Amino acid sequence: MAGTPAPAERLDPWRLAHDTAAEAGVSLRPLTTIQDAAHLRAILAATWGGQDLTPEYVPALALSGNVSWAAFDGDDAVGYVLGWAGVDDEGLHVHSHQLATLTSYRRRGVGAALKFAQRAQALDQGITVVRWTFDPMVTRNAIFNLNRLGTTADGFHRDFYGAMDDEMNRGERSDRLVTRWDLRREPGPRDLPASARRVAVPSDYQGLRAADAPRASAAREDVARGIEAALADGLVAAAFDAEASAYVFVTPAEAEAA
C-alpha cells in the first residue's frame, strides 16, 4: 500500500523525532515535574496570551502516562506538545490538545520534532492514532498537519470552544477541523488526483480579518459550508494545496492508498 512501507523499511520513530530536533537546533525532553510546568506556561502565554495552565496538570498528566514534551535550545524551552489518552468509536487514541513554539523558532522543524516525539511515545504505548483540532482558516496549520505530518481531517465543528478570550482567538467563531493521524503510516504528504474536490480558504485570513472583518466572517462561513458539504458526502481532507490555498478532499479509500 502506498504510504505504508513494510516494517523493515520504516524509520525508528524516536530516531525520527530526535534527528528532526537536531536539524532544528533543539533537543527534546519530557516534562514530568511541577518545576517543568514553568517552561510550558511561559510558552503558552507567549503563544496565545491570556491563557494559563494550572501547574499540577504537568506531573498529573505524566503520572497517568500522558507525558508532555518540550523542545529546548540549551536551557531554554522554546516549544511543547501536550495531550492525553482518549477514547472514541475507533477505540484508544491520543488527543493532542496543544502544540506551540516561540515565534522565532517557527518554520525550523521544532513543531514537527515535537509531534514526532508524541508519535513515538504513543507507538511505544500501543496507540496508533492521534487526534486534535485546528482552525481551518489558519493555512500554515493546515499545511503542517495535512502535508508535513500526513494527517487527514474527518470531522468539523462550528464554534467548538465557544467564545475564546485569548489574544489569538478573541472575537472569532471557534470553528475547528478534527484531524486524524494514523501513526502506522510514515509521516509525509500524499499524492492525490487533480480531480479531487477542493475547498478554498483565504491565503492570509488574519490579514483579511484585520482589513475587512465582515468579509473575513463571510469567508469563514463559506469555508464552513464547503467543509460540511464535503464531509457529508463521505470525503476527508487529505492534503492542502498551498498554491491554490485550498483543502483537498478525497474518499477515505483514496486517502488510505495515497
Rosetta silent file (secondary structure, phi, psi, omega in degrees, C-alpha in Angstrom):
SEQUENCE: MAGTPAPAERLDPWRLAHDTAAEAGVSLRPLTTIQDAAHLRAILAATWGGQDLTPEYVPALALSGNVSWAAFDGDDAVGYVLGWAGVDDEGLHVHSHQLATLTSYRRRGVGAALKFAQRAQALDQGITVVRWTFDPMVTRNAIFNLNRLGTTADGFHRDFYGAMDDEMNRGERSDRLVTRWDLRREPGPRDLPASARRVAVPSDYQGLRAADAPRASAAREDVARGIEAALADGLVAAAFDAEASAYVFVTPAEAEAA
SCORE:     score description
SCORE:     0.000 S_00000001
   1 L     0.000  131.995  179.349    0.000    0.000    0.000 S_00000001
   2 L   -60.445  138.184  177.632    1.359    3.428   -0.930 S_00000001
   3 L    85.481   -6.429  179.868    2.443    5.464    2.054 S_00000001
   4 L  -128.756   85.993 -177.438    2.750    2.389    4.308 S_00000001
   5 L   -65.363  159.313  172.596    6.200    0.793    3.947 S_00000001
   6 L   -60.170  151.356 -176.066    6.942   -2.714    5.142 S_00000001
   7 H   -50.461  -37.444 -177.552    8.025   -2.740    8.807 S_00000001
   8 H   -66.461  -22.427 -176.470   11.696   -3.252    7.906 S_00000001
   9 H   -91.522   -9.443 -174.840   11.649   -0.065    5.835 S_00000001
  10 L   -75.650  144.485  175.007   10.151    2.170    8.488 S_00000001
  11 L   -73.767  144.082  174.326   12.245    4.733   10.286 S_00000001
  12 L   -62.187  125.109 -174.680   12.600    4.263   14.024 S_00000001
  13 H   -58.121  -39.762 -179.975   10.034    6.721   15.465 S_00000001
  14 H   -71.466  -36.565  176.699   12.320    8.015   18.212 S_00000001
  15 H   -63.037  -42.020  177.519   15.235    8.416   15.821 S_00000001
  16 H   -59.149  -43.597 -179.035   12.989   10.432   13.501 S_00000001
  17 H   -63.030  -50.219 -175.240   11.953   12.660   16.418 S_00000001
  18 H   -73.008  -34.170  175.974   15.458   13.303   17.739 S_00000001
  19 H   -65.853  -40.267  178.427   17.023   13.680   14.274 S_00000001
  20 H   -64.633  -40.361  177.481   14.352   16.235   13.343 S_00000001
  21 H   -62.897  -45.111 -179.684   15.013   18.093   16.593 S_00000001
  22 H   -61.509  -40.108  177.919   18.763   18.133   15.960 S_00000001
  23 H   -63.990  -28.531  179.026   18.217   19.516   12.455 S_00000001
  24 L   -86.763   -3.486  178.539   16.118   22.279   14.038 S_00000001
  25 L    80.606   25.029  179.984   18.874   23.078   16.537 S_00000001
  26 L  -133.013  171.599  173.047   16.975   21.882   19.619 S_00000001
  27 E  -124.941  157.085 -178.053   16.775   18.862   21.890 S_00000001
  28 E  -105.369  135.719  177.232   13.698   17.047   23.200 S_00000001
  29 E  -140.182  143.503  175.685   12.959   16.469   26.863 S_00000001
  30 E   -74.840  147.680  174.155    9.913   15.123   28.706 S_00000001
  31 E  -104.640  113.865 -172.148    8.058   17.452   31.096 S_00000001
  32 L  -130.915  -11.925 -172.852    7.199   15.479   34.216 S_00000001
  33 L  -116.589  167.431  177.181    7.582   17.667   37.327 S_00000001
  34 L   -63.570  -32.156  177.753    5.905   20.662   38.886 S_00000001
  35 L   -68.369  -34.287  178.493    9.061   22.644   38.119 S_00000001
  36 L   -63.788  -24.629 -177.374    8.772   21.691   34.440 S_00000001
  37 H   -59.631  -29.186 -179.377    5.377   23.371   34.324 S_00000001
  38 H   -61.516  -37.870  178.362    7.060   26.782   34.284 S_00000001
  39 H   -61.675  -48.229 -177.112    8.562   26.039   30.853 S_00000001
  40 H   -63.962  -44.087 -175.871    5.202   25.082   29.422 S_00000001
  41 H   -66.269  -34.646  179.328    3.324   28.020   30.936 S_00000001
  42 H   -66.098  -41.772  179.306    5.801   30.570   29.591 S_00000001
  43 H   -69.844  -40.205  178.130    5.432   29.281   26.023 S_00000001
  44 H   -58.369  -47.067 -179.167    1.656   29.061   26.354 S_00000001
  45 H   -64.523  -39.402 -179.299    1.440   32.696   27.468 S_00000001
  46 H   -69.688  -28.910 -176.527    3.761   33.865   24.692 S_00000001
  47 H   -83.379  -50.339 -173.575    1.777   31.977   22.059 S_00000001
  48 H  -103.000  -30.291 -178.152   -1.831   32.635   22.960 S_00000001
  49 L    65.354  128.808  179.635   -1.739   35.457   25.509 S_00000001
  50 L    82.373    1.226  176.902   -4.418   35.476   28.199 S_00000001
  51 L  -114.429  152.877  175.653   -4.174   31.714   28.761 S_00000001
  52 L  -149.340  167.712  179.772   -2.549   29.785   31.592 S_00000001
  53 L  -132.266  131.528  176.999   -2.310   26.222   32.843 S_00000001
  54 L   -62.979  125.729 -170.817   -2.527   25.086   36.446 S_00000001
  55 L   -55.766  -34.966 -174.522    0.991   23.747   37.196 S_00000001
  56 L   -67.438  -11.366  176.766   -0.100   20.476   38.789 S_00000001
  57 H   -63.505  -32.083 -175.644   -1.507   19.298   35.445 S_00000001
  58 H   -65.331  -54.896  177.472    2.022   18.590   34.188 S_00000001
  59 H   -67.578  -30.964  179.168    3.038   15.969   36.789 S_00000001
  60 H   -65.597  -43.371  176.824   -0.532   14.610   36.906 S_00000001
  61 H   -62.751  -44.471 -178.997   -0.516   14.020   33.158 S_00000001
  62 H   -62.112  -42.862 -179.094    2.944   12.441   33.328 S_00000001
  63 H   -62.887  -31.138 -178.902    1.956   10.111   36.178 S_00000001
  64 L   -89.372   11.570  176.435   -1.031    8.911   34.154 S_00000001
  65 L    89.097    6.903 -177.180    1.171    8.071   31.162 S_00000001
  66 L  -108.990   66.973 -174.381    0.451   11.298   29.252 S_00000001
  67 L   -70.821  130.092  171.790    3.925   12.834   29.220 S_00000001
  68 E   -83.545  152.156 -179.884    4.248   16.299   27.688 S_00000001
  69 E  -122.387  145.872  177.426    7.364   17.031   25.621 S_00000001
  70 E  -127.286  152.145  172.062    9.340   20.228   25.221 S_00000001
  71 E  -101.853  131.885 -177.659   11.975   21.416   22.774 S_00000001
  72 E  -119.100  137.521  166.939   14.996   23.103   24.369 S_00000001
  73 E  -107.344   98.827 -170.497   17.633   25.393   22.953 S_00000001
  74 L    67.022 -123.117  179.159   20.256   24.947   25.636 S_00000001
  75 L   -94.772    0.885 -174.702   18.433   25.543   28.913 S_00000001
  76 E  -100.366  124.343  174.835   15.600   27.499   27.297 S_00000001
  77 E   -76.120  131.926 -176.283   12.319   25.803   26.401 S_00000001
  78 E  -123.321   -2.622  177.883   11.120   27.014   23.000 S_00000001
  79 E  -170.938  161.267  177.576    8.176   24.720   22.283 S_00000001
  80 E  -155.146  160.540  171.664    5.980   21.989   23.739 S_00000001
  81 E  -132.949  137.577 -175.143    3.288   19.450   22.892 S_00000001
  82 E  -136.831  134.595  177.336    0.656   18.332   25.381 S_00000001
  83 E  -163.020 -175.801 -179.523   -2.049   15.673   25.127 S_00000001
  84 E  -155.855  162.899  179.776   -3.700   12.727   26.813 S_00000001
  85 E   -69.462  138.777  178.619   -5.232    9.351   26.046 S_00000001
  86 E  -136.594  169.944 -179.547   -8.797    9.448   24.752 S_00000001
  87 E  -132.920  135.950  172.191  -11.445    7.021   23.520 S_00000001
  88 E  -139.162 -162.832 -176.491  -13.831    7.260   20.570 S_00000001
  89 L   -63.309  -23.901  178.154  -15.686    4.838   18.292 S_00000001
  90 L   -82.997  -13.745 -176.587  -12.364    3.565   16.937 S_00000001
  91 E   112.213 -146.865 -174.336  -11.026    2.860   20.414 S_00000001
  92 E   -76.018  138.314  172.779   -7.978    4.312   22.140 S_00000001
  93 E  -149.033  171.974  170.551   -6.175    7.311   20.723 S_00000001
  94 E   -98.820  129.413  170.996   -4.097   10.263   21.923 S_00000001
  95 E   -95.131  115.101 -179.623   -5.870   13.608   21.979 S_00000001
  96 E   -91.858  107.591 -171.484   -3.205   16.238   21.256 S_00000001
  97 E   -85.136  -39.667 -176.454   -4.533   19.384   22.894 S_00000001
  98 E  -143.359  138.602  169.150   -1.748   21.913   22.356 S_00000001
  99 E  -134.541  126.442 -178.097    1.354   22.352   20.220 S_00000001
 100 E  -146.919  142.836  170.349    3.231   25.643   20.475 S_00000001
 101 E  -133.542  150.320  176.335    6.631   27.059   19.604 S_00000001
 102 L   -62.520  148.196 -172.592    8.028   30.509   20.211 S_00000001
 103 H   -52.819  -43.503 -175.810    7.705   32.771   17.179 S_00000001
 104 H   -70.691   -8.840 -179.460   11.432   32.946   16.460 S_00000001
 105 H  -108.557    5.545  179.164   11.643   29.138   16.324 S_00000001
 106 L   -77.367  157.284  179.600    8.811   28.541   13.865 S_00000001
 107 L    65.271   22.929  176.970    9.402   27.147   10.374 S_00000001
 108 L  -113.941   -7.058 -177.880   12.548   25.376   11.570 S_00000001
 109 L   101.370    4.810 -179.360   11.079   21.937   12.235 S_00000001
 110 H   -65.184  -46.170  179.946   10.628   22.325   16.000 S_00000001
 111 H   -60.909  -41.490  178.456    6.901   21.609   15.827 S_00000001
 112 H   -62.538  -42.469  178.684    7.488   18.535   13.668 S_00000001
 113 H   -59.776  -41.601  179.463   10.070   17.204   16.130 S_00000001
 114 H   -65.906  -42.639  178.530    7.597   17.595   18.987 S_00000001
 115 H   -66.571  -35.940  178.327    4.825   15.836   17.083 S_00000001
 116 H   -67.027  -34.224  174.959    7.211   13.037   16.133 S_00000001
 117 H   -65.454  -42.040  177.249    8.067   12.608   19.836 S_00000001
 118 H   -61.533  -40.680  177.398    4.365   12.404   20.623 S_00000001
 119 H   -62.280  -47.594 -178.123    4.011    9.808   17.852 S_00000001
 120 H   -61.452  -42.298  179.361    6.926    7.729   19.125 S_00000001
 121 H   -63.392  -43.050  179.576    5.585    7.756   22.664 S_00000001
 122 H   -62.615  -44.159  179.597    2.117    6.716   21.510 S_00000001
 123 H   -63.075  -38.245  175.392    3.502    3.842   19.453 S_00000001
 124 H   -59.048  -31.687 -178.368    5.532    2.667   22.464 S_00000001
 125 L   -90.390    4.386  178.901    2.228    2.555   24.370 S_00000001
 126 L    81.054   17.438 -179.675    0.480    0.581   21.645 S_00000001
 127 L  -103.709  133.568 -173.025   -1.578    3.551   20.416 S_00000001
 128 L  -117.641    5.231  179.756   -1.742    4.091   16.654 S_00000001
 129 E  -135.178  136.778  169.698   -3.933    7.194   16.260 S_00000001
 130 E  -121.225  139.028  177.788   -3.552   10.800   17.407 S_00000001
 131 E  -125.921  151.560  171.824   -6.384   13.321   17.063 S_00000001
 132 E  -162.306  176.354  178.630   -6.601   17.071   17.543 S_00000001
 133 E  -119.652  154.859  173.085   -8.470   20.111   16.289 S_00000001
 134 E  -152.551  156.200  179.754   -7.352   23.199   14.403 S_00000001
 135 L   -71.527  119.758 -177.091   -8.884   26.318   12.923 S_00000001
 136 L   -65.444  -14.515 -179.389   -9.457   25.635    9.201 S_00000001
 137 L   -83.161  -10.869 -178.735   -8.762   29.289    8.398 S_00000001
 138 L   -92.848   96.004 -170.874   -5.121   29.071    9.576 S_00000001
 139 H   -66.921  -30.998  179.800   -3.420   27.815    6.440 S_00000001
 140 H   -63.697  -34.354  177.559    0.030   27.317    7.981 S_00000001
 141 H   -72.057  -37.180  177.260   -1.509   24.789   10.366 S_00000001
 142 H   -62.045  -44.580  179.649   -3.329   23.064    7.507 S_00000001
 143 H   -63.202  -43.904 -179.942   -0.071   22.730    5.569 S_00000001
 144 H   -63.933  -50.151 -174.728    1.760   21.420    8.637 S_00000001
 145 H   -67.671  -51.484 -172.504   -0.935   18.950    9.687 S_00000001
 146 H   -81.168  -38.332 -174.908   -2.015   17.566    6.323 S_00000001
 147 H   -94.635  -49.201 -176.783    1.196   17.826    4.290 S_00000001
 148 H   -70.911  -46.078 -177.662    4.122   17.710    6.741 S_00000001
 149 H   -88.312  -31.047 -178.111    2.657   15.124    9.094 S_00000001
 150 L    86.309   33.289  177.396    0.338   13.366    6.647 S_00000001
 151 L   -81.931  173.937  165.584   -2.866   13.545    8.665 S_00000001
 152 E  -122.752  163.381  174.678   -6.416   13.577    7.368 S_00000001
 153 E  -120.896  118.448 -173.276   -9.335   15.668    8.626 S_00000001
 154 E  -122.459   12.154  178.350  -12.562   13.729    9.022 S_00000001
 155 E  -150.780  160.730 -179.153  -14.675   15.934   11.288 S_00000001
 156 E  -152.449  138.474  177.579  -15.748   19.539   11.707 S_00000001
 157 E  -133.415  128.420  171.772  -17.439   21.530   14.483 S_00000001
 158 L   -76.098  138.190  174.349  -18.743   25.069   14.316 S_00000001
 159 L    46.416   48.823 -171.581  -17.834   27.226   17.312 S_00000001
 160 L   -59.202  -42.820 -177.622  -16.342   24.172   19.038 S_00000001
 161 L   -98.206    2.907 -175.441  -14.867   26.035   22.015 S_00000001
 162 L    69.620 -158.979  179.452  -17.442   28.822   22.118 S_00000001
 163 L   -70.994  124.677 -179.746  -16.207   32.356   22.733 S_00000001
 164 L  -108.339  144.326 -171.693  -12.470   32.287   23.461 S_00000001
 165 L  -110.182    8.302  177.014  -10.729   35.092   25.313 S_00000001
 166 L   -80.164  163.725 -173.833   -7.091   34.620   24.332 S_00000001
 167 L   -64.067  -30.976 -177.394   -5.433   37.168   22.054 S_00000001
 168 L   -73.732  -36.932 -170.876   -5.272   34.817   19.074 S_00000001
 169 L  -110.611   -4.016 -175.958   -8.930   33.781   19.044 S_00000001
 170 L   -58.398  129.892  178.365  -10.788   36.655   20.679 S_00000001
 171 L    84.675   -1.205 -179.145  -13.785   37.727   18.611 S_00000001
 172 L  -102.354  146.793  168.494  -13.597   34.715   16.280 S_00000001
 173 L   -73.253  126.493 -170.633  -16.079   31.892   15.864 S_00000001
 174 L   -86.694   61.002  173.286  -14.088   28.899   17.049 S_00000001
 175 L   -65.871  143.664 -179.233  -14.713   26.555   14.103 S_00000001
 176 E  -142.549  131.245  166.099  -12.456   23.506   14.206 S_00000001
 177 E   -80.534  146.586  178.079  -11.459   20.732   11.842 S_00000001
 178 E  -106.047  120.643 -175.880  -10.819   17.383   13.533 S_00000001
 179 E   -96.160  143.198  173.266   -7.566   15.746   12.494 S_00000001
 180 E  -124.245  121.285 -179.858   -6.787   12.032   12.461 S_00000001
 181 E  -111.312  111.093  176.160   -3.121   10.976   12.337 S_00000001
 182 E   -81.272  108.461 -173.432   -2.506    7.319   11.529 S_00000001
 183 L   -73.878  -14.022  179.212    0.813    6.674   13.271 S_00000001
 184 L   -76.261  -20.518  178.074    1.475    3.460   11.359 S_00000001
 185 L   -85.305  139.575  175.874    1.955    5.477    8.181 S_00000001
 186 L   -64.305  134.398  179.601    5.302    7.172    7.645 S_00000001
 187 L   -58.479  143.200  177.942    4.825   10.950    8.070 S_00000001
 188 L   146.282  168.105 -175.589    4.660   12.932    4.870 S_00000001
 189 L   -72.753  165.343  176.676    2.366   14.220    2.120 S_00000001
 190 L  -105.688  150.079  169.389    0.072   12.199   -0.107 S_00000001
 191 L   -92.025  114.987 -173.370   -0.037   12.084   -3.915 S_00000001
 192 L  -122.387  153.224 -177.800   -3.647   12.863   -4.732 S_00000001
 193 L   -67.850  145.930  179.634   -5.596   13.154   -8.008 S_00000001
 194 L   -64.749  -21.170 -177.406   -6.022   16.588   -9.534 S_00000001
 195 L   -81.899   -0.566 -178.924   -9.749   15.874   -9.835 S_00000001
 196 L   -60.982  154.588 -179.940  -10.230   15.791   -6.050 S_00000001
 197 E   -74.095  141.914 -179.435  -12.712   18.240   -4.545 S_00000001
 198 E  -123.151  144.040  173.578  -11.251   21.474   -3.211 S_00000001
 199 E  -121.887  111.769 -174.907  -12.453   23.960   -0.613 S_00000001
 200 E   -78.058  147.189  179.678  -10.676   27.298   -0.975 S_00000001
 201 L  -132.331  141.318  174.422   -9.535   29.359    2.023 S_00000001
 202 L   -54.831  133.346 -176.171   -8.166   32.939    2.031 S_00000001
 203 L   -68.078  -25.879  177.949   -4.382   32.619    1.925 S_00000001
 204 L  -131.127   74.235 -176.569   -3.993   35.358    4.561 S_00000001
 205 H   -63.688  -39.079 -179.777   -7.086   35.137    6.693 S_00000001
 206 H   -63.325  -39.679  176.433   -5.562   37.124    9.553 S_00000001
 207 H   -64.971  -41.143  177.318   -4.721   39.949    7.170 S_00000001
 208 H   -62.862  -42.118  179.999   -8.238   39.850    5.733 S_00000001
 209 H   -61.465  -40.795  179.924   -9.707   39.901    9.213 S_00000001
 210 H   -69.161  -34.505 -175.569   -7.664   42.991   10.134 S_00000001
 211 H   -86.406  -34.140 -173.362   -8.559   44.795    6.902 S_00000001
 212 L  -154.029   85.052 -175.554  -12.208   43.787    6.467 S_00000001
 213 H   -58.604  -43.154  178.551  -13.843   41.911    9.346 S_00000001
 214 H   -60.676  -41.447  177.120  -17.223   41.394    7.606 S_00000001
 215 H   -63.863  -38.156  178.433  -15.520   39.844    4.557 S_00000001
 216 H   -63.445  -43.471  178.871  -13.483   37.623    6.855 S_00000001
 217 H   -63.053  -40.558  177.983  -16.626   36.434    8.641 S_00000001
 218 H   -64.622  -38.964  178.199  -18.279   35.707    5.302 S_00000001
 219 H   -64.858  -41.119  177.651  -15.213   33.756    4.189 S_00000001
 220 H   -59.806  -42.241  179.357  -15.285   31.694    7.382 S_00000001
 221 H   -64.889  -42.364  178.493  -18.922   30.848    6.716 S_00000001
 222 H   -61.358  -43.240  179.531  -18.180   29.860    3.107 S_00000001
 223 H   -64.769  -43.053  179.156  -15.342   27.594    4.232 S_00000001
 224 H   -58.843  -45.025 -179.905  -17.511   26.016    6.928 S_00000001
 225 H   -65.265  -40.315  178.832  -20.241   25.230    4.405 S_00000001
 226 H   -64.222  -42.805  178.615  -17.758   23.801    1.920 S_00000001
 227 H   -65.507  -45.694 -179.807  -16.163   21.544    4.521 S_00000001
 228 H   -60.019  -40.009  179.386  -19.528   20.394    5.856 S_00000001
 229 H   -65.282  -43.234  179.805  -20.700   19.528    2.337 S_00000001
 230 H   -63.889  -44.291  179.453  -17.545   17.534    1.589 S_00000001
 231 H   -65.912  -38.247  178.922  -17.744   15.604    4.851 S_00000001
 232 H   -62.762  -27.652  177.570  -21.466   14.954    4.336 S_00000001
 233 L   -85.978    8.332  176.214  -20.539   13.329    1.005 S_00000001
 234 L    82.950   15.934 -179.818  -18.212   10.948    2.833 S_00000001
 235 L   -94.789  163.103  174.687  -14.956   12.693    1.889 S_00000001
 236 E  -129.909  148.676  173.275  -11.971   13.556    4.090 S_00000001
 237 E   -76.950  123.933 -175.204   -9.407   16.329    3.757 S_00000001
 238 E  -122.974    0.466  178.152   -6.142   14.608    2.869 S_00000001
 239 E  -167.179  165.582  171.912   -3.922   17.488    1.725 S_00000001
 240 E  -126.493  120.857  179.263   -3.690   21.242    1.493 S_00000001
 241 E   -82.280  100.484 -174.405   -2.906   22.766   -1.886 S_00000001
 242 L   -67.057  -36.364 -178.672   -0.719   25.701   -0.824 S_00000001
 243 L   -64.707  -41.424  179.646   -0.549   27.230   -4.299 S_00000001
 244 L   -90.980   -6.941 -174.525   -4.345   27.321   -4.619 S_00000001
 245 L    51.209   62.686 -175.909   -4.868   27.817   -0.854 S_00000001
 246 E  -149.003  143.572  171.105   -7.413   25.016   -0.735 S_00000001
 247 E   -74.512  142.835  179.203   -8.207   21.842    1.167 S_00000001
 248 E  -109.680  117.591 -177.285   -8.136   18.709   -0.982 S_00000001
 249 E  -107.484  134.470  178.110  -10.940   16.249   -0.237 S_00000001
 250 E  -138.882  175.857  174.861  -10.952   12.611   -1.354 S_00000001
 251 L   -72.982  154.860  175.638  -12.622    9.390   -0.296 S_00000001
 252 H   -54.947  -36.834  179.722  -11.173    7.620    2.763 S_00000001
 253 H   -65.594  -40.216  177.853  -10.047    4.776    0.479 S_00000001
 254 H   -65.503  -39.059  177.621   -8.166    7.213   -1.772 S_00000001
 255 H   -65.255  -39.706 -179.038   -6.521    8.790    1.259 S_00000001
 256 H   -66.048  -35.892 -175.869   -5.536    5.385    2.599 S_00000001
 257 H   -83.139  -16.571 -174.284   -3.992    4.352   -0.707 S_00000001
 258 L   -84.072    0.000    0.000   -2.077    7.592   -1.313 S_00000001
